[in-house]
Each structure stands twice: as C-alpha cells, then as structure tokens.
Amino acid sequence: MREVIIIGSGPAGFTAGIYTARAGLKPLLIASSVEPGGELMKTTEVENYPGFPTGLQGPELMAAFQEQAERFGTEVLLDDVIEVSLKGDIKIVKTGGGETFEAKTVILATGAAYRELGLPKEKEFSGYGVSWCATCDGFFFREKTIAVIGGGDSAMEEAIFLTRFASKVYLIHRRESFKASKIMQDRALNNPKIEVIWNTEVAELLGETRLTGIKMRDTVTGSEKDLELDGLFIAIGNDPRVWLVENQVELTAERFIQVEGRSSKTSIPGVFAAGDVIDPTYRQAITAAGSGCVAALDAEQYLQDVN
Ligand code: NAP
C-alpha cells in the first residue's frame, strides 16, 4: 500500500512529488505513457517563471522539475491511469499497462486539454493543416499563410511564435477586444506579420483531404467570406481533464474539480487536487506549482491524522 499516488506530471504533479518525497512519503507519480511534463512540453520560451531571469524552454523546465522530484525519491511511472476508485479509505488506481495500485491518498493533477471548435472535419484535418500546437507544427508552415483562432494569451503566444516561420499570420477573434494580457496583446499587435481580424468566427473548414482555407462569419453582421489558408492553429482555451473522476468527486459548474476554500481537499477524504484541473482563473506554471505544494502539505496532514 502506497502513502500517496500522484496522477499527472505537469508543474502541479511534480511539485507535489518534490514535497511528499521530502516528507518521506515515497510517492508514486503516474506521468503519462506518451510524454511526461504536461502542457509546458508544448511551449517554447518560458519567460515568467520566477528564478529564471533570462527564461528557459518549457521542456527544459519540466525536465528540471522531474529531476528534482526524483532526487528525493519520487517514483515516476510512464503509464496512463485508466480507472480509479476513490471513495473508500483505500484508493485504487489502475493503469493502461495493466497494473493496479493501492494508496491512502491520491493527488489529482491531470491538468487541462486543448479545446476544439467543434466543426466538421476538425479532427480529420488534425495534422493536415489544423493544429493545436505551434511549437510542434509551426516548422511545417515556412513561408506559408496561416491563421490563429482565439483572443487569449495562448492565441497571442502562438501567433507571435508562428511569425518565425509563416509569411503571414491572421489572428482571428470573435469579439473586438482581446482577453489576453496587455504585454502579449501589444507584442501581437505590433508584429508586422500579424493581421487581426476582429468580430469573426470560423463557420466551416474548407478542403478535401487537407485544410485549404476557412469560411469566416462576421459575428456582428452574420456575413460570410472565404479565406485561403495553408494552416489553422486553434488556441481557444482548455478544458479540465476530469473524465477519470467526474462520477466520484464533486465538480464546479464549469467542470473543474471542486476544492475546499484555499486548500486542495476534494469532496472525498484523502483525495486532493491541484493545478489546472482546479483552476479556471490563473492557470500559470507558477500557480500550478504552488497548488501542487498545497496538495502535498494537505496529503501529509491527512496521513498524520489517519496513520
Ligand atoms: P483563455 O484565456 O480562456 O482564452 C480563450 C480565448 O479563446 C478567448 O479569447 C475566447 O474568446 C476564445 N474562444 C473560446 N472559445 C471559442 C470558440 N469556440 N470560438 C472562438 N473563440 C473562442 O485561454 P488561453 O489563451 O488558452 O489561456 C489560458 C490561461 O493560460 C490564461 O490564464 C492565460 O493567461 C494563461 N496563459 C498565459 C501565458 C503567458 O503568460 N505567457 C501563455 C498562455 C496562456 P472570448 O475572449 O470571447 O471569451
């Protein structure tokens, strides 16, 4: 029987690993069978993580998180959790690799996943002109014309990054003001390769076997117009990954895991949650890391009480 199992390997998961390992709890951290590290593995330069004044690459930061967690004895398992049973005193965690683990506490740090537009052909064109990850796919659009959808920090970041490759980047937003922070907006608006198309949504993805363009709809007048494109990057936010636990722990109206006040305590004793999966507001690497620390301390306190 484990003292603590951590599910997720972003900043929240690894920070929970560092703290619970240092507390002597020998945590098992189930990372992912594909790529541990969470969403930061898909970013490039991280400029705002305190302690790194000249910035560093997202994957580099996550490798450091993992190294630090392992240094104190966190066991990292590259597997996917496919089922959990959380209600009893003994929590059961099953993986895609066929293993079953038991633990007294579980920390849920499963993060959030890219949101889709919900249009026909969107999935079919994924990898064929439609992408959710500029750092993964930007390279394929050298000297091409592309568009980024969204008005938040992610859309600004993706659009700015893509100007390294593309000859032209349209930034298409459904309203007439951005949601992004001022510094990111200014960078996008001052970039000569970026042209903003306001009050516009994507009505249709055009193309037979790959994306060749989009049909745009004016959100004010309703008028439609086609735009030829080589690529489309969707950056319209994320949805918390709760499918594993949605029938067990309480969720908020927005479908984040509900926690008690400023703690990480979920509706089930011994089950804690941290990072983007509980956070509709801040969603930064540093806030996720802080939240992972909170979950570790809460789990430690719980174990002191029950042991
Ligand atoms: P976000 O802040 O939720 O922004 C999503 C954007 O997409 C909004 O502008 C929204 O429009 C638009 N949108 C949502 N659904 C849409 C749809 N179906 N069709 C068209 N547009 C749609 O998400 P995010 O940009 O991914 O950022 C998430 C969090 O991470 C934020 O807290 C952000 O600050 C943070 N972040 C920070 C950085 C950084 O600091 N460098 C970088 C990336 C992300 P409306 O504005 O009309 O709602």
Boltz pocket constraint, residues with backbone or C-beta under 6 A from the ligand:
constraints:
  - pocket:
      binder: B
      contacts: [[A, 48], [A, 116], [A, 117], [A, 149], [A, 150], [A, 151], [A, 152], [A, 153], [A, 154], [A, 155], [A, 157], [A, 174], [A, 175], [A, 177], [A, 178], [A, 179], [A, 180], [A, 200], [A, 201], [A, 235], [A, 236], [A, 237], [A, 238], [A, 280], [A, 281], [A, 282], [A, 283], [A, 284]]
      max_distance: 6.0
